Amino acid sequence: MTMSLAKPARATAASLVEVVNPFDGSIVGKVRLADEVAVADALRRARKAWASFRFSTPAERKDLLHRLADRLGDEAEAMARTICAEVGKTITEARNEVRRARNTLRLSGDAVTVLHGEVLPTAIVPGAPDKQAIVTHEPAGVVGAVTPFNYPLNLLCHKLGPAIAAGNAVVAKPSPKAPLAAQRLAELAEEIGFPDGLFGIVHGGADVAAMIASGDIDLLSFTGGPAAGLALKNASGLVRCLMELGGNDPLIVMPDADLDRAAEVAITHRFEIAGQSCAAVKRLYLHDAIRETMIERIAARIAEVTTGDPADDATIMGTVIDEPAAAEVERRVKLAVSDGARIVAGGGRNGTQFAPTLLDAVPAGTELVRSETFGPVLAVRRFDDPEAVIAEINAGTYGLQAGLFTNDHALVKRVGRRLRVGGVMINEGPDFRAENVPFGGIKSSGLGREGIHMTLREMSETKVVID
């Protein structure tokens, strides 16, 4: 299918940014760019709102989040169409994101019951004063939330939901490439009765993110790349930072695994939103005993992955976010081939549509394996000794999640203990995530954890009153 060459979001003379559909290049909306005055005003309003909201009850916070989840449900299809148009993910994927976002908000409301404290005795050694320490968790304050384009709604809700549940105010900056769903969520929050300033949105690029990080905030929650994360961490000073910075996630398949299931997971976890997920399968480690049969199975499934208009229900894989992103994926694939990799399937590009691609015999030193690639490319690495795989994964700079397909319990224990990652998924892909489970990584993959219950504590301050 022929498509227009989509261009990234672009600014106009009136300080507006046009949001471009990655598939056909059409303009799907506009948002106003924030300047220093607008950012400072949003932070000031958030601080004022928090001064009262910090004393709200758990029941009030729960009600607010549940009503927002319900209101989002009223506009579920319209929101999905917005996400499909601004991101280029399929309408099926967009509907699923809206469903998950509603769950995130509702579960965040329910989770207010787990933010409880404890009473500790102080007389734990002879001669110590006999007092009681009351330990509570109080709202941190104003949360700055900077979110990426790939899950523009649910990743925002993973910051907003726990922040509100903990009694905080939020000023969010979505990606300028996909800001429309976030903007609409803020409008819905206003409609259902969020106090003025409690949830604000400002639009812009890295400069606006830096204004938030260095502004009057108490906590910064960021999802994006390591370089941007480090810049914002440096700008934020002593402010606490929660950062999910991506991953170069492996999937390991052993000979005793359910190979059909492993092939299905490799496909779905890599080609969802055209490979633009932080925890997607980037490196596929296949044991020599099953490597050839797995490659055949995966190649056969790739042939069934239809591409085209993301708004068409029949389309299985949409576009990458813009043409520069597609060109970068193409560059890395060509470099891998020149380094010795073999294209089994795909490898071609048409504008922002990159074909679902499978590469075999990809060298460890090529860029496609060494660093995170945001695109629909599976890079196969062969092995005959799991210890070599563990060593190679641990030697990398990322440590988000990993997947392992095997029925060998001893190997599960060994890999689970020794891999230096934030999560190990057994007989699942690394992209598996549940909204209430801790999610995040180590090394260049980030600081702290998301996951509703964990984030509630991360976004709270511990207070001790001794009487």
N, C-alpha and C positions, 0 to 999 in steps of 0.2 A: 504493500500500500504506500502510495506517495504521500508525503506530508510536508508541510512548510517547515523551514528551518527555524525552530523556536529560539527566541532570544531571552536572556535572563531579565528579571525585573529591572526596570530602569526609572531614573528620576526625571521629572519634568521641571520646567522653569518655576512652576508654582509650588515647589517643595512637596510634590506628590510623587509617589512611586507607583508605577503601573505594574500590576501582577499579571504575568504572562502564562498562558496555558502551554506547558512544555510540548504537547502533542502537535498543536496546529498553529501556535504563535499568536492566537487571539488574546485580546486584553480581557481578563475576567474580573478585574476590579482595580481600585486604587486606594491607597492609604496615605495619610499625611506623615511626612518625615518629622521626627521630633528634633528640636534643638536643645541647647542647654537649659533654656528657660522652661520649656515644656517638660523636660525630665525632672528638673528641680521642683516644678509645680506638682507633678504626679507623686513624687516622693514626699512632698510636704502634705499633700492631701492624705496620703497613706498613713503618715505619722499621726495626723489628727484623727483619722478613723480608728487607728489602733489604740489611741489613748482611751477610747471608750470600749472598743471591742475586746480588749484584753481581759475585761471583767465579765464578758458574756459567759453564760452557762454552757456546759456540754450539750444540754438539750437544745439550746438555741442554735448552736453551731451545727449540730446534726440536722436540725430542721432546715437550715439554710442550704446545706449541701444536698439534702434529699430533694428539696424543691428545685434546685438548679438541675439535678439529674433528671427530674421529671420534665422540666421545661425543655431540656436538650432532647428528650425523647419525643416531644411534640414536633421538633424540627429535625428529626433524625435523617430523613431522606434529603432534605434541603442541605443540611450540613455535609452529608456524604457527597452530594453533587459538588459542593464547594471544594472539598478536599480533593476529589477526583480532578477537578479542573485546575487547581493551583499547584498540585504536586505531580500529577501524571500517574498516580497509582490507579489501579482499576477500581471501578465502582464497587465491585465485591469487596475489595480490600478496604475501601473507604467506609463502607457500611460496617464492616467489622471493627474499624477503628472507633467509630461513633459508639457502637455497642460497648466496647471496652472502656471508653471514656466515661460513659454513664455508670458502668460498674465501678470505676475508680472513684468517682465522686460519691456514689452511694456508700461504698465500702469505707471511704474516708469518714463519712458521717457516722457510720456504725462504730468506727475505731475510736471514737472519743472515749469509749468505756475502758479502753486499755491504758489510757494515759493517767495512771494512778500512782500514788507515792507509797511511802512506807514509814513506819515508826521504829526507830532503832534505840536501844539503850546505850548510854555512854559509859556506864559503870562496868566495863568489861575487864578491868584489871583491878587488883586490890588498891584501895585508896582513891580511885577515880570518883569524880562527882556523880551522884545518882540522879541523872537527868534523862530526858527523852529528846531525841532528835527527830523532828518531823521533816521528812524529805518529800518535796513536791516538785512538779514540773510546770514551769510557767512559760507563757508565750515568749518567743525570742524577740519579736518586734516586727520590723518591716523586712520582708523577704524580697530580694531582687531575683527574678526568674528569667533566665535567658534560654530560649528553646530553639531547636533545629527545625528543618523543613520536613524531615521524613515522616514524623508522626506529629503533625502540628497541633492536634487536639489532645490526644491521650497523654503525650509527654507533658503538655501544659497542665493537664488535670492531675498528673502525678506530683506536680509541685503545688498547684493551687489547693487540691483537696486536703492533703495533710497540713498545709500551712493554715488554712482556715480552721480545720478541726483542732489545731493546737492553739488557736486564738491570735493568729498573726494577720497582718495586712500584706498584700502582694502587689508589686509593680512588675509586670512582665514585658519582655521584649521578644516577640517571635521573629523567626527568620524573615527577612525582607522578600525572600523568594516564595514564601507561603504564609502570609500573615492574616488571611481573610477569615479562616476558621477561628483563630484566636480572638480576632476583633469581634466576631459575632458572639462568641462565648461571653465576652465581657458585657456586651449589650444584653444578653439574656440574663446575666447576673444582676444587672441594674433593674431589669424588668421584674424580677422576682423578689426584689427588696434588699439586695446587698447595700449596706450603708455607703454613702458617698465616699469615694476614695479608697475603699477597702480592697478593691481589685481593679487596678489600673493597667492600661496598655499603652506603651509607647512604641513607635516604629522607627526602624533605621538599621544601620549596619554595625560594624565593630566599634565605631566611635560612640554610638548611643549605648552599646553594651558597657563600654568603659566608663561612660558617665554614670550609669547605674552602679557599677562596681565601686567607683570612688565616691559615690554619693552617700546620703544619709540612710544607710541600710544596716541591718543587724546580721543578716545572713545572705549569702549568695548561692543560688542553685543554678548550675549551668550544665547543659548537655551540648556537646560539640567536639571539636578536635583538640588534641593536646597543646598545640601552639597557642590557639586562642584561649584555652583554659589557663595556661600559665600566664599569659598577658593579663587576664582578668584577675587572677589570684594576686599578681604583683600590684595591680591597681587597687585592689580591695584592702590592702594592708592587713590589719589584725582581725578583719571580719571573718567569721567562720565560713568555709566554702564546702559545698557539696558538688562534686563534679563527676559526670559520666563522660568519658573522653574517647569512647570508641574501642574497637577491638579488632584483632586479626585472628578470628576464632577458628579453632580446629574441630574437625569431626573425625574420630578414629573408628575404623571398622575392622573387627577381628573375624577370623574364619568361622567361628561358631555363632555369629550373629544371624538374625533374621534379615537376610540380604534384601528381600523385596521391601521390607519396612525401612531399612537403612537407605536404599536408593530413593524411596519416596520422600523421606525426611531431607536428604541432601538436596533434592530438587525444590521442595516447598520452602525450605529454610534459606535457600540461596536466592531463589528467583522471586520471592515475595518483594513487592515494591521495587522490582528490577535490581535487587541486590543491594539496596541502600539502607540496610539495617545494621546497627552497630554490632549486634551479636550474630549476624548471619554467618553461615558456613563460608569461610574464606579459603581455608586449606582443608582438603579432603585426604586423610591418611588411609590408604588401602593396603592391607596385608598382601604380600606377594601371592599367597595361596588363593586369594579371591579377587585379586586386582582386575584381571581381564574380564571375568564374568560381571563384576560390578560396573566396569566401564561400559560394557555392552548394555546392561540394564538401564544405566543412567542415560546413555545416548538414546535409547529407545524412548524413554520418557521425555527427554528434551524435545524430540520430534513432535510431541503432542502439546507442547507449550505454545499456544497461539499468542501472537502479538498484534498490535493495531490500536484502534481507538480505545482509550481507557474507559470511556463512558459506555462502551458496548458490553453488555452482560457476557458475551461470548469470549471476550478478551481475557486471557489468563495472566499476561504480564504487560505492564504499561511501559512508560518511558523513564529514563533518568531525568533529573531535575532540569537540566539545561544542556545546550550543545557543548560548552566547554567541559562539563562533567563527562559527557559521552566521549569527547575527543581524548580526554585523559585516560579513560578505560581502554580505548583503542590503542593509545600509545603504549600502555603497559602490556597489553596482549602481544603487540608486535615485538616489544622488547623481550618478552618471555620466549617467543618463538625464535628470535635471533640468538637467545641464550641456550636454546636446545629443546624447548618444549614443543609438543606436538598437538595441533588442533584436532580434536576428535569431532566436535560439533560446534557450529556457530562461528563467532569471530568477526562478523561483519557489523557495520553500522549504517543506519540511514537517519541522518539528522540526530534527534535525541533518542531514537530507538536503537538500542544495542541488542543484537541477537543473543539469546541464551547460549552460553558458551561453556564447553568442557575442554580443558587442556590436560594432557597427560605428560608425565616425565618432566614436570616443572622443576627447574633447579632451585635449590634452597636460597641461592644468593640473588635471584632475580627480584625485581621490585614487587612483582605480583605476590610473592610469598613473604617478603621481608616486611611489607607495610600494608596497612588496611586499604583495600580497594573497594570503592563504593560503586559497584556495578555487577551485572549478572554473569559472573565468571567463576567457575569452579576450577580450582587448581589442584591437581592430583599429585600427591607425594607418596611414593612407595616405601614400604618398610617390611622387615622380617623380625624385628626385635622391638617390642614396646618400649624398652628402656631408651632406645635411640630417639623415639618419638617424644617421650617425656623430656629428654634432654634438649631436643630442638625447640620444643614449645617453651620450655622454661628459659631458654637463652634469648627469646624475643623480648621486645620492649613492651609489648602489651600483655594484659592478663585479665581479660573480661570473663568470658565463659568458654567452656569446652563441652563437646559431646563424645560419648563412648558407646559403641554398640558391641556388646558381648554378654554372654551368660555365665562367664567365669567370675564367681564372686570374689575370689582372691585377687584377680586382676582389677576388679572394680575398687576394692579397698586400696590397692597399691596406687592406682592412678588417681583416685579421689584424694588420697593423702599427699601425693607428691607433686601433682600439677600446681603451679603457682598461678592460680586464676581465682576469680571471685565465685565461680560456680561451676560444678561439673554435673552435666545432665546424662543420666544413664539410660541407654536405649532411647535416646531423644537427641535432637540437635541442640547446638549451643544457643539458638535463638528462642528456646522455650522460656516463657516468662509468665508468672502468675502475679496479679496486681498486689497481693498481700505478702509476697515472698521477697526477702531482701535481694536487690539486684544492683550490681556494680562490680568494679574490678580493682586490681592492684597495679602497681608500676604506672605506665603511661595511660592505663585505662581509667584512672580516676581516683577520687577521694570520697570516702563515705559511701553510703548506700541509699538507694531508693527502695520502694516497697512500703506500702502504706504504714504498717505498724512501726517499721524501722524509721521512716521519715518523720513520723510524729515525734519521736524522741530526738532525732537530729535537729528538728526545728523548734525545740524547747530548751529552756535553761533550767538546770537543777538548782533548787533553793533549799537550804537547810535552816530550820528554826529550832533552836535548842532552848528548852524550858525546864 
